[in-house]
Amino acid sequence: MGIELKTLLLWLALALGITAPLPDLVGGMIVGLATTYASMLFTPPESRMTIWATLFAGLVVCLVAAIAHPHLPFGLAAWPLQLVLAIAGAASRWIGGALASFGKGAVARAGKLPSEIRLPWGKDR
């Protein structure tokens, strides 16, 4: 890598609040994306996301894990960054699925709200 790319990656990491050394971060992101892809391969084909959606979800979850790494509870902050990002990458498929199902449920509940609101001066049905 040239000095320009290293500087750009360093500034991007610092802008996100990631203070880990750049080789640890880049190595951890590569391992995290690899475990994201591996976890996709072990899921049944009918429930798989597309390859790009899977890798994007893994990237976002790994970035959040890298940001939160120094503040993780239960002694996880003492674990190497690469290990934390690998676990986050492997779990990203299920984290994304949980967020999607929560969002669908929230939309369904929000759709019922207008019919459930009763104003004090309104007519009762």
BELHUJO-V789849 format. One record per backbone hydrogen bond with DSSP energy under -1.0 kcal/mol. NH is the residue of the N-H (numbers start at 1). CO is the residue of the C=O. E is the energy in kcal/mol with one decimal. If there is no record, write none. Layout:
BEGIN
nh->NH co->CO e->E
nh->NH co->CO e->E
END
This chain:
BEGIN
nh->6 co->2 e->-2.1
nh->7 co->3 e->-2.3
nh->8 co->4 e->-2.3
nh->9 co->5 e->-2.6
nh->10 co->6 e->-2.4
nh->11 co->7 e->-2.5
nh->12 co->8 e->-2.2
nh->13 co->9 e->-2.5
nh->14 co->10 e->-2.6
nh->15 co->11 e->-2.3
nh->16 co->12 e->-1.5
nh->18 co->13 e->-2.9
nh->25 co->21 e->-2.2
nh->26 co->22 e->-2.8
nh->27 co->23 e->-2.3
nh->28 co->24 e->-2.4
nh->29 co->25 e->-2.4
nh->30 co->26 e->-2.1
nh->31 co->27 e->-2.4
nh->32 co->28 e->-2.7
nh->33 co->29 e->-2.5
nh->34 co->30 e->-2.0
nh->35 co->31 e->-2.4
nh->36 co->32 e->-1.7
nh->37 co->33 e->-2.2
nh->38 co->34 e->-2.5
nh->39 co->35 e->-2.4
nh->40 co->36 e->-1.6
nh->41 co->37 e->-1.8
nh->42 co->38 e->-1.2
nh->43 co->40 e->-1.2
nh->47 co->44 e->-1.5
nh->48 co->45 e->-1.0
nh->54 co->50 e->-2.5
nh->55 co->51 e->-2.4
nh->56 co->52 e->-2.3
nh->57 co->53 e->-2.4
nh->58 co->54 e->-2.3
nh->59 co->55 e->-2.3
nh->60 co->56 e->-2.5
nh->61 co->57 e->-2.5
nh->62 co->58 e->-2.5
nh->63 co->59 e->-2.3
nh->64 co->60 e->-2.3
nh->65 co->61 e->-2.4
nh->66 co->62 e->-2.3
nh->67 co->63 e->-2.2
nh->68 co->64 e->-2.4
nh->69 co->65 e->-1.3
nh->71 co->68 e->-1.9
nh->72 co->69 e->-1.2
nh->76 co->73 e->-1.7
nh->78 co->75 e->-1.1
nh->79 co->76 e->-1.0
nh->84 co->80 e->-1.9
nh->85 co->81 e->-2.5
nh->86 co->82 e->-1.9
nh->87 co->83 e->-2.2
nh->88 co->84 e->-2.4
nh->89 co->85 e->-2.5
nh->90 co->86 e->-2.2
nh->91 co->87 e->-2.0
nh->95 co->91 e->-2.5
nh->96 co->92 e->-2.8
nh->97 co->93 e->-1.9
nh->98 co->94 e->-2.3
nh->99 co->95 e->-2.3
nh->100 co->96 e->-2.3
nh->101 co->97 e->-2.4
nh->102 co->98 e->-2.2
nh->103 co->99 e->-2.3
nh->104 co->100 e->-2.2
nh->105 co->101 e->-2.1
nh->106 co->102 e->-2.3
nh->107 co->103 e->-2.1
nh->108 co->104 e->-2.1
nh->109 co->105 e->-2.3
nh->110 co->106 e->-2.4
nh->111 co->107 e->-1.9
nh->116 co->112 e->-1.0
nh->117 co->113 e->-1.2
nh->122 co->119 e->-1.3
END
